[in-house]
């Protein structure tokens, strides 16, 4: 099992819009690629001095080949949509994990 984790650091003024857009538009588009079997959204529980909030969106796939196909075929366009919508108000950090 491969876990693709994206952690977003958000400006608080976009939090509601970001969550709605992720749930209604972006995540369905990512899952629609056929590369992932499921997803989970987490909100980090912490206090930040700058008031920012963090969300982790985790996508699960069965093979590294599916993940690599997503990265090559779909990720650039989907990332560009997020970047265009939120610019510097949503900063993404990506990690890739595998079950051992």
C-alpha positions as a Python dict, from the first residue, in 0.01 Angstrom:
ca = {
    (1, 'X'): (0, 0, 0),
    (2, 'X'): (126, 345, -91),
    (3, 'X'): (19, 654, 102),
    (4, 'X'): (43, 991, -69),
    (5, 'X'): (18, 1260, 198),
    (6, 'X'): (-27, 1629, 119),
    (7, 'X'): (-11, 1871, 411),
    (8, 'X'): (-143, 2220, 346),
    (9, 'X'): (-54, 2525, 549),
    (10, 'X'): (-346, 2765, 502),
    (11, 'X'): (-416, 3127, 565),
    (12, 'X'): (-720, 3123, 799),
    (13, 'X'): (-925, 3346, 566),
    (14, 'X'): (-947, 3069, 304),
    (15, 'X'): (-1010, 2772, 536),
    (16, 'X'): (-1383, 2732, 469),
    (17, 'X'): (-1350, 2780, 94),
    (18, 'X'): (-1051, 2547, 80),
    (19, 'X'): (-1231, 2265, 260),
    (20, 'X'): (-1543, 2300, 46),
    (21, 'X'): (-1342, 2311, -276),
    (22, 'X'): (-1133, 2010, -173),
    (23, 'X'): (-1438, 1802, -83),
    (24, 'X'): (-1657, 1905, -377),
    (25, 'X'): (-1406, 1954, -660),
    (26, 'X'): (-1041, 1869, -608),
    (27, 'X'): (-1060, 1534, -427),
    (28, 'X'): (-1324, 1399, -668),
    (29, 'X'): (-1093, 1498, -956),
    (30, 'X'): (-796, 1320, -795),
    (31, 'X'): (-1000, 1007, -727),
    (32, 'X'): (-1144, 1030, -1078),
    (33, 'X'): (-799, 961, -1221),
    (34, 'X'): (-840, 600, -1113),
    (35, 'X'): (-499, 598, -948),
    (36, 'X'): (-622, 598, -587),
    (37, 'X'): (-860, 370, -398),
    (38, 'X'): (-956, 603, -113),
    (39, 'X'): (-870, 916, 82),
    (40, 'X'): (-889, 1071, 429),
    (41, 'X'): (-880, 1436, 541),
    (42, 'X'): (-728, 1538, 874),
    (43, 'X'): (-705, 1876, 1044),
    (44, 'X'): (-390, 1917, 1250),
    (45, 'X'): (-466, 1999, 1611),
    (46, 'X'): (-222, 2268, 1714),
    (47, 'X'): (-186, 2635, 1784),
    (48, 'X'): (26, 2834, 1541),
    (49, 'X'): (166, 3174, 1626),
    (50, 'X'): (78, 3312, 1284),
    (51, 'X'): (-283, 3187, 1297),
    (52, 'X'): (-238, 2945, 1006),
    (53, 'X'): (-424, 2614, 996),
    (54, 'X'): (-309, 2282, 856),
    (55, 'X'): (-488, 2001, 679),
    (56, 'X'): (-352, 1667, 562),
    (57, 'X'): (-515, 1492, 271),
    (58, 'X'): (-409, 1132, 236),
    (59, 'X'): (-465, 926, -75),
    (60, 'X'): (-414, 549, -88),
    (61, 'X'): (-306, 341, -385),
    (62, 'X'): (-205, -22, -424),
    (63, 'X'): (115, 13, -625),
    (64, 'X'): (403, 249, -685),
    (65, 'X'): (327, 223, -1058),
    (66, 'X'): (-15, 381, -999),
    (67, 'X'): (145, 657, -796),
    (68, 'X'): (406, 726, -1062),
    (69, 'X'): (136, 734, -1329),
    (70, 'X'): (-56, 992, -1124),
    (71, 'X'): (258, 1204, -1083),
    (72, 'X'): (337, 1194, -1452),
    (73, 'X'): (-9, 1218, -1604),
    (74, 'X'): (-238, 1405, -1366),
    (75, 'X'): (-53, 1583, -1085),
    (76, 'X'): (83, 1883, -1277),
    (77, 'X'): (-259, 1997, -1400),
    (78, 'X'): (-434, 1937, -1069),
    (79, 'X'): (-161, 2117, -875),
    (80, 'X'): (-184, 2411, -1114),
    (81, 'X'): (-557, 2445, -1042),
    (82, 'X'): (-495, 2458, -668),
    (83, 'X'): (-210, 2705, -712),
    (84, 'X'): (-419, 2929, -936),
    (85, 'X'): (-709, 2930, -690),
    (86, 'X'): (-516, 2992, -367),
    (87, 'X'): (-171, 3119, -471),
    (88, 'X'): (43, 3175, -162),
    (89, 'X'): (-246, 3127, 82),
    (90, 'X'): (-218, 2746, 59),
    (91, 'X'): (131, 2601, 74),
    (92, 'X'): (158, 2226, 10),
    (93, 'X'): (414, 1978, 144),
    (94, 'X'): (406, 1631, -8),
    (95, 'X'): (532, 1300, 128),
    (96, 'X'): (514, 948, -4),
    (97, 'X'): (505, 648, 229),
    (98, 'X'): (481, 276, 175),
    (99, 'X'): (366, -4, 400),
    (100, 'X'): (649, -225, 523),
}
